């Protein structure tokens, strides 16, 4: 947690950020002088995958309840007093909509298929397609690390010009195991 805060704060050095505090009821970080604020929204979704050529149980089709945390930092909050969004990095409703449309709705209750996977994975994917079931095809092995990097890339472009920047993604594969990707 401390490393994440430090990295997010370092991103803001020399950038124009606000100097007033509003407790948004979510994770936020502060530093002396100019204040940096990080907001985090959390999502969950369920999906299945398999790790082709893995030498363990994960070579089998199995599923996870993933927990995705998306952290944003302010890069430009030139809001005038009385502005409807004064004191907000982003409306949490808008953040929820963007993440659901671009990640959660696509992946929830789907089989994630690596198109370069083993013949067994391709066979499983073909059965799922033939049965007209939910499938997401990706060009990478479906590890938590690769999925988190892909989610980061997909989401980061959505915030260009919005006054916020994607600071980090934390993707939990199990209640005790997660991957973090930072800007």
N, C-alpha and C positions, 0 to 999 in steps of 0.2 A: 504494500500500500504506500509506504513512504517513497519507494522508487518511482511509482506512478505519479505521485504528487510532484516530486522534484522534476521529473521529465516534463510534465504538463506545464509547470511554472516556468521552466527554462524556455519553453516555446514562446512564452509571452514577453520575454525581456525585450524592451524597446518598442513594444506595440502599444497602441492606444487602447487602454482598458478603463473601465469605470472605477470610481473611487467611493462608491456607497455600497452598503450591504443590505441585502434582503434575504431572509432565511426562507428558502424555497421548500424546505422540508425534505430535501434530497441531499445526496452526498455533495459537498462542496469543499473546496480548499481555499485557504487564505494565506497571504503573505504580507509582511510589513510594507508600508508605503503604498504603491499602486497595488490594488487588490486583484488577484486572479481568482476566477470562479470556475469550477468544473461541475457540470451537472451530469448525472447519470440516470438513464432509464433502463429498466430491466424487462426482459421478455423471456418467455419459455415456449418451446415447441418440441414435438416428438417426431423422430424419424428413425429410419433403419439404414444400415449400411453394412459393408463387409470390407475387410482389409485384405485384398488379394495378396497371395503369397506370404502372408504373415505366418510366423511359426508359433501361433498360439490360438486361443479360442476366438479371437477377433477375426480370424479367417472365415468364420461362420457368419451367416446373416444374423444380425442382432440389432437392438435398438437402444436409444438413449432418450431421456428427457433433457434436452439441452437448455441451459440458461445463458442468455446473451445479455451482456451489459454494454451499453453504448455511452461513452463519455465525451462530452463536448466542452470546449473552452471558448471564451469570447475573444474575438480578434478585432472587432469594431462594434462598439455599443454606443454610438453617437445618438442616444435617445434624449429628446428634449423632455423637460418636466411636463407632466400631464399627458405624455404620449401613451396610448393604450397598452404598449408593451414595455413601458418604463419599468426597470428593475428585473427584466427577464432576459435570459440568454436566448431562450427559444420557448415557445409555447409547447408544453409537454404533449398536448393533443396533436400538434403538428409533427413532433418527433416520433410519437407512436405511429401515426399514419405512415410516415416515410419508411420506418423500419418494418412495419407489418407488410406494406405493399412490396417492398424490395427484398425481404428476407423471409420473414415468418410465414406469410401466406403461401409462398412457393415451397418451402421446406417442410411445413407442418404435415405430419402423417404421410410422408413420401419416402420412397427408397432412393437414397443418394447413390448414383451409379458413376463410377470412374470409367470413362469410355476407353481408357487404355488398360483396363483391368484384365484379370485372368479369364480363361475360357469359362470357368465356373461362374464368375461374376457376370459375364456377358449372357450366359444361359439364364441366370436368375433374372437379369434385366429384361430379357426377351419374354419370359413368362409374365412378368409384371406388365409389360407393354401389351401383350396379347390379351390379358385380362382387363385391359383398360383401367389399370390402377395408377396411382400417383407415383411419378418418378421424376427425379431431377438428375440430368446428366451433366457431369462436370469433367474438365480436362485434367484433373489432378486426383491423386490418391486421397481418399476421404478421411484423412486424419483430422483431428481437432485443430492442429496447427495450420494445415492447409485451408480448412474451412474458415478459420478466423481471419487469415490473410485475405481470402477471397471476399469475405463480408466487409472487411475494412476497405478494400479497394472499391467495392460496389457502393458503400455508403459515403465514403469521403467526397466523391464528386457531387453528391446531392446537396452539400452545404456550401459549395463555392458561391461566393457573393452574398451569403446569408448573414454575415457578421459573426459566424461561429465556425469552428474548425473541429473536425473529428480528432480527438486527442488519443483515444484508445478504444479497443474492443477487448472484452474479456468473455471468452466462450467456455462455459463449464460443460464438460462431457458427462461427468458424474458429480455427486455432491462433494467429492474431495479432490477432483482433478480439473484443472482449467488451463487455458492458453491465453496469453495476453499479447496484443499487437499494439504498438505505439506509433504515433506519427513521427 
